[in-house]
Amino acid sequence: QVQVVESGGDLVQPGGSLRLSCVVSASRFRVYAMNWHRQAPGKQRELVAGITTHGYPEYADFVKGRFAISRDSGENTGHLQMNALKPEDTAVYYCRAGGTIGDAMVDSWGPGPQVPVSS
């Protein structure tokens, strides 16, 4: 059983910063990729940022230069540092972990904390 748990969601003012964390727990689960997605009210879920085992980050254009994704070396833990937040960044942010348990491919999502950006 893979468990993905995010933390750090909170109300933040425009221009502020917030750091989300994601912990992936499972026996023998090798996480190859960790992604952050978000879903704003009334909109489809979209990819925000992703990072592989090798540590190469990728970002959606709308967060480049403002957000930074990272993973703790040797740990199934990741973070999303969000700076210069805008009201349009308001969304539920989901951590997604992809990897393997033995020969089985596994793709697991966390429940997602809310991040309201408002004054």
C-alpha positions in Angstrom: 0.0 0.0 0.0 1.5 3.3 -1.1 0.7 6.4 1.0 1.3 9.9 -0.3 0.9 12.7 2.1 1.3 16.4 1.4 1.7 19.1 4.0 2.3 22.9 4.1 -0.9 24.2 2.6 -2.1 27.5 4.0 -3.6 30.8 3.2 -1.0 33.2 1.8 -1.1 36.8 0.6 -0.3 37.7 -3.0 3.5 38.1 -3.4 4.1 35.7 -0.5 5.8 32.3 -0.3 4.8 28.8 0.8 6.6 25.5 0.9 4.7 22.3 0.3 6.2 18.9 1.2 5.3 15.4 0.1 6.2 12.2 1.9 5.8 8.8 0.1 5.5 5.8 2.3 5.5 2.2 1.1 7.5 -0.9 1.5 9.8 -1.6 -1.4 8.4 1.4 -3.4 11.1 2.9 -5.6 10.0 6.4 -6.6 11.3 7.4 -10.0 9.4 10.6 -10.5 7.6 13.0 -8.2 5.3 15.6 -9.7 3.1 18.4 -8.4 -0.2 19.0 -10.0 -2.9 21.6 -9.1 -6.6 22.0 -9.7 -8.3 25.4 -9.4 -12.0 25.7 -8.8 -13.9 25.0 -12.0 -10.7 24.1 -13.9 -9.0 20.9 -15.0 -6.1 19.5 -13.1 -2.7 20.6 -14.5 0.9 19.7 -14.1 2.9 22.3 -12.2 6.4 20.7 -11.8 8.1 17.4 -11.9 11.4 15.9 -10.8 13.0 12.5 -11.6 15.4 10.3 -9.6 18.3 12.0 -11.4 17.1 15.4 -10.1 16.2 17.1 -13.3 13.3 19.5 -12.7 10.7 20.6 -15.2 8.2 23.4 -14.8 5.0 24.6 -16.4 5.5 28.0 -18.1 3.2 29.7 -15.7 5.4 28.9 -12.6 8.9 29.2 -14.2 11.1 31.5 -12.2 8.7 31.5 -9.2 8.4 27.8 -8.1 11.2 25.3 -7.3 10.8 21.6 -7.0 13.2 19.4 -5.1 13.7 15.9 -3.6 15.6 14.9 -0.5 18.5 12.7 -1.6 17.9 9.0 -0.8 14.5 9.8 0.6 11.0 9.5 -0.8 10.3 13.1 0.2 9.9 16.1 -2.0 9.1 19.8 -1.8 7.6 22.6 -3.8 8.8 26.0 -2.9 6.4 28.6 -4.2 7.4 32.3 -4.3 5.8 35.4 -5.7 2.4 33.8 -5.4 -0.5 35.2 -7.3 -4.3 34.9 -6.8 -4.4 32.7 -9.9 -2.2 30.2 -8.1 -5.1 29.4 -5.8 -5.8 25.7 -6.1 -5.6 22.3 -4.5 -2.0 21.1 -4.9 -1.5 17.3 -5.4 1.7 15.3 -5.1 2.0 12.4 -7.5 4.6 9.7 -7.1 5.5 7.3 -9.9 7.7 4.3 -9.5 7.8 0.5 -9.0 7.2 -2.1 -6.4 9.0 -5.1 -7.6 8.0 -5.4 -11.3 4.8 -3.5 -10.9 4.4 0.1 -12.0 2.8 2.2 -9.4 1.2 5.7 -9.7 -0.1 7.2 -6.5 -1.6 10.6 -5.6 -2.0 12.4 -2.3 -5.2 14.0 -1.1 -3.9 17.5 -1.8 -3.8 20.6 0.5 -5.6 23.7 -0.4 -3.5 26.8 -1.2 -5.6 30.0 -1.2 -3.8 33.1 -2.3 -5.7 36.1 -1.2 -5.4 39.4 0.7 
